[in-house]
Amino acid sequence: MNEHKEKIAFFDFCDTLVPFQSADAYVKFVLKHHKSLPMLMRRVFFVFLRNMHLLNWYIKKKHTTHKALVLRQLKGLSETVMLDMGKLFYEERIKTSLIPETYNRMKQLQQEGYRIVIVSGGYDIYLRLFAAENGIKHCDILSTELLFDEGVFSGKWVSDCMNETKVLQIEKRFDRENIYSIAYSDSLADLPLLTWCNEAYLVQHNTYVKTNRLLNLVLV
């Protein structure tokens, strides 16, 4: 490793630092804690599609995704409510569910001088809070940013930070030749990220195993 290069550790979040998919969990949390007629109507429509086994048909027809359809249920909420729910979700779900093995590894890398960057399809509204409490720069949260229009949630995101999009976001910020990078992720859907970095670790059963460039597993 070139000692003059900046050391960066990229961490996926969902099923890597917490043992669940945080984006859908956030929506479910808000639906549980905040009630409104428009949200109830969207929820009823979503449940109807699901129960009638029409979700996949509707998703294809509308050229959307399951994740986007779930998120749309929160359309029309004020930014204040979304932020308040984000704080509550972070305190009650995120902080109490961190995976010790990978979270402690992240903290260890910080102590070793690595810059920690979270690269996640989770929502910025609560990941920013995780960053603030863990010594991670605000600009080092690359996530799915929710879209607000004059203080009202549009039901959409600016862009979804998933799969290949993660690498595109990283390449806007970092010159691959000038950094030494490590990546941690639970999913081979993050293969673009895992193969982009100098070292890669696949999180399995709440711990991690090192991989080579071809993603063969090597015990740590």
Stockholm file with secondary structure:
# STOCKHOLM 1.0

chainA/1-220         MNEHKEKIAFFDFCDTLVPFQSADAYVKFVLKHHKSLPMLMRRVFFVFLRNMHLLNWYIKKKHTTHKALVLRQLKGLSETVMLDMGKLFYEERIKTSLIPETYNRMKQLQQEGYRIVIVSGGYDIYLRLFAAENGIKHCDILSTELLFDEGVFSGKWVSDCMNETKVLQIEKRFDRENIYSIAYSDSLADLPLLTWCNEAYLVQHNTYVKTNRLLNLVLV
#=GR chainA/1-220 SS CCTTSEEEEEECCBTTTBSSCHHHHHHHHHHHHCCCHHHHHHHHHHHHHHHTTCHHHHHHHHTCCHHHHHHGGGTTCBHHHHHHHHHHHIIIIITTTCCHHHHHHHHHHHHTTCEEEEEEEEEHHHHHHHHHHTTCCGGGEEEECEEEETTEEEEEESCCCCTHHHHHHHHHHCCGGGEEEEEEESCGGGHHHHHHSSEEEEEETTEEEEECTTCCEECC
#=GC SS_cons         CCTTSEEEEEECCBTTTBSSCHHHHHHHHHHHHCCCHHHHHHHHHHHHHHHTTCHHHHHHHHTCCHHHHHHGGGTTCBHHHHHHHHHHHIIIIITTTCCHHHHHHHHHHHHTTCEEEEEEEEEHHHHHHHHHHTTCCGGGEEEECEEEETTEEEEEESCCCCTHHHHHHHHHHCCGGGEEEEEEESCGGGHHHHHHSSEEEEEETTEEEEECTTCCEECC
//
